[in-house]
Amino acid sequence: MLERMLVVCALLLATQTAGAVTIYRFTDANGVVSFTDQPVRGAQVMKLRERMVERIDSQVRLSVKKANGSDSLYVRNDLYAPVEVELRLAGVKNVVGVSNQVIRRTIPARSNERLIALSPQVASKAMAYKPSLRSIVGDPQRGVSANGFAYRYPLPWVGGPFRISQGANGSYSHVGAKSRYAIDIAMPEGTQIIAARGGTVIKTENAQSGRGANPSGNFVRILHDDGTMGVYLHLQQGSVSVKEGQHVAVGAPLGRSGNTGNSTGPHLHFVVQRNVGLALESIPYEFSQPVQSLPNFAIGGN
């Protein structure tokens, strides 16, 4: 009976360039919840976008220091991980010291580095420029070379067995670059979530209730030694038990499973990512035991 609570009536059709898909959720006369890409009388419209949205602009900031008529532009990285940044300068007038108006740099963890120093071409006139900064967590030089299959991940939860509710390349929502190889495991709220690989906790969210403002819900992001990152999403509000900057070993408690963010039911969304150059990309990985041994009710999964 429990397995019938989620019945998929039609797989979603999504192209590589689609930024979002629209599905319809409805409950039939028997109380069975189903999903379809066709309009159904009385159905709830659900428009799903990329599930992973993490803002780091409060922890990676641009500042300008003025001295002796020159401007020095610094980036401060408060994260416990390197970040790749892109600085763009628009409307540049009366400025020397900038040969390229787009500057990319990797800023080490917990550091403050000068990107560029600008001086007026004509000292009696003011400089004009408009800076903008993009930042992505991770070192692209390490991320690109990382092999997801070089490490076999223990199951990141305690208990079970639980069922796979969506596999890699699932057309329900695992269509974006960040989530393509993620796996969703349906499990009761409050299930203990543990680290599947050791590393440094670099980002957490713990205060979100229900859908909230962040599609990821409450989560823990861990930086591994090879530059990849493991991310555990949709955790229960207030359950995250680790702090940013903390080193965790395999099996360390991270939090408890929940139903927060862009989630259609209680589950853990686990994904391994790397920075491939100002973009996060999910990569294939393997668990240390056959996932096929779990009941598979994947929505568009393999």
N, C-alpha and C positions, 0 to 999 in steps of 0.2 A: 504493500500500500504506500509506504514511504517513497519507494522508487517511482511510483506513478504521479507523485506531486509535481514533477517536472517532466513534461512530455513535449518533445519538439516536433511540430507538425510540418515545418518546412525549413530548409536551410536558407540562410540569407545569401543574396547575390551581391558581392562587393568587388569593385575593381581595385587595381593597385593604386589608383590615384584618388579614390574616394576618401574624403576626410571624415565622413560619417555615414552611418546607415540607419534607416528607420525600420523598426520592427513593432509588432503589435502583440500585446500580452492580454490574454483573456482566460476566463474561467468558465468551463462548461457546466452543464446541469449536474454533473457528478462531482463537481468540485476540483476537477483536474485542471491545472494551470498549463497553458500551451502558448507557444510563440509562433508567429508567422510573419512573412513579409507582405501579406495581403491584408487590406482593411477588413475588419470584422466588426459587426454591429456590437457596440458596447465594449470594444477592446480599448485598452490603454495604450496610447502612443508612447513608444520609448525610442528616443534618438540617442544613439551611443556614439561617442567620439573616442579618441585615444584615451585609454583609462589612466595612463600615467602622466600626471602633471605635477612636477615639483618645482617650486620657485626657490631659487637660491640668491636672488638679487639683494636680499637683506644681509647676506653673508659674504657676497662678493661685490665690492663697491669701488667706484671710481672717484678719485679726489684730485683736486688741482691745488698745487702749492706755488705761490707766487713769490719770487725773490729776484731783486736786481733787474726788474723789467722782463723777466722770463717766466714762463709757466711750465711747471713739471707735472705731468699727468701720471698718477700712481694708481695701481689696483691693489686693494687689500683683500686678501682671501682668509676669511675666518674659519673655513671648513677644515676638517681633519683629513683632507684629501686634496690632491692637485686639481686645478681647474684649467681648462683651456678658455682663453678669452679672445674676443675680436673687438678691437677698437676702430671705429670709423669716425673720420673727421669730415664734416660737411661745411660748405660755405667758407672755405679757407681763404682769408685775405690778409695780406701784409704779414705773412708768417714764413720764417725760415726754420729749418730743422726737421721738416717733414717731406720726404721724397715719395712716400707711399701713403695714401690716405686711408689705407686699411692695414692694420697691424694685428698679427696673431701671435700669441705667446702662451706658454704654459706656466702658470703661477704655482709654485710649491704650496703645500699645505701650511696654513697658519703663517703667512708671510705678507709683506707689503713691498711691492716692487715698482720701480719707475719704468713706465713704458716708453716715454718720449719726453724730450724737453723742447719747448717752442720759444722762439725769440722773434721780435718784430723786425721785419725787413727794413722799415723806416722807423727809427727809434722814436721820432716825434709823433707817430701815428699809432693808434690802438690796433691790436690784433683782433681778428674776427675768426671764429671757428665754432662749430657745434659738435661736441663729442657724443657718441652713443656706444654703449658697451653691451656685448652679448657674452654669456658665459655658460659653459657646460662642464659638469663634474667629470673628472677623470683625465688621465694623461693619454692622448691619442697615440703616442709612440709606443706605449706599452699595450694599450688596448687592441690595436690593429693586429699585433702579433700573437695575441692570446688565443689559445685553443680550448674551446669549451669541453672537449672530450678528454683532455689531459687529466681531469679530475672527475671522479665518480662521486656524486652527491648522495650522502645518506638522506633518508626521508626526513624532511624538516618539521616533523610533528611527532607527538607522543600519542599512542593509541591506534584505534582503527580496527579492522581495515575500513578505509573510506573509499568513495568512488571518485573517479575523474569526471568532473562536470564539463570540462572543455580541454581539449588537447592542443598541442602545437599546431599552428596554422588553422585553428578553428575559425570559421567564417562568422561566428557570432560576434566576437570582438577582438580576436587575436589576428588582426589584419594590418596593424601599423608596425613600423620598424621597431618600436620600443617593446612590443608585446608578441611578436610573431611566434617565438618559440617558448612562450610562457605556458605553464600548465596550471589549471584550476582544479583544486581538490575540494569537493563538497564535504563539509564536516560540521558538527554541532558548534554553535558559538561557545567560546570558553575553552576550546581544545588547546592544550599547551603547544606553542610553536617554538622550535629550537633552531639553533644555527646549523645549517647543513655544511658550512665551511667556515674556518676561522678567519678572522680579519679585524678591521677597525670599523666601528660604527661611525658613519659619517653623516647620516641624516635620519631623523625620526619625526613622526607626527603621532600625537597621542590624545588630542583633545576633541577630535571630530566625533560627532554623534550622527547616526543615520546617514543620509546621502551627503549632507554637508556641502562645502564649497570645493573640496578637492576630490576629483574622481578616484584617486588612489586610496581614499579613506586614511585610516591610521596605518603607518608602515614603518619598517626598519630597512635602511640601506647599509650594506656592509661592503667595504673595500677589501678585496683579496690581494694576496701577495703578487699575483701576476697581472694586476691592473684591472681585472674584471670586477664586477659588483653583483652581489646577490641581493634581491629585493623581495621583501615579504609584505604583501598588501592586504588591505581590508580588515585590519586587526581591530579587536574590541576596544572601545573607548576606555582609556585609563589603564589598559593592561600592559603597555610597553614598559619593560623592566630594565632596559639598557639606556645609556646616555651617549650622546655624541662624544667621540674621542675615546670611548672605552674599547679595549681589545677583548674580543670574545673567542673562545675555543669552540671546536665542533661539539654540538650537544648543549651549548649554553642556552638557558631560557631567554627568549626574546620578548614574548608577549603571548596573547591568546587570540585565537581566530575569532573573527567577527563578521559583520555584515555592513560595514561602513563604506562610504564613497559610492562609486558607480558599480554597485553590486546587486544582482537580482536574487541573491540568496546567500546564506552563510557558507563561506568557503575561504580557502587560502589561495591567493594568486602568487605563484613563485616564478621568478624570472631571473636570468643571468644576463647582464648587459656589459657592454664596453663602449668607450668613446672612440668613434671612428673618424673624428675630425669635425668638431662642433656639432656633433649629433650622437645621441645614444642609440645603440642598436642591440636588440636581443640576439643571443647566439644559442645554437643548439647545445644541449647538455644531456647527460645521462645520470640516472639515479643508480645507486650501488646495488639495488635489487630490481628485478624486472617490474616495470610499471604495469606491464600487461597482467600481472597477478592481481591488480586491483580491478574491481568491476568498472567497466568503461561505458559511461553514458555521455560521451563527448558530443558537444554541439558542433558539428562540422569538423571534428577532430580527425586524427589519423586512425 
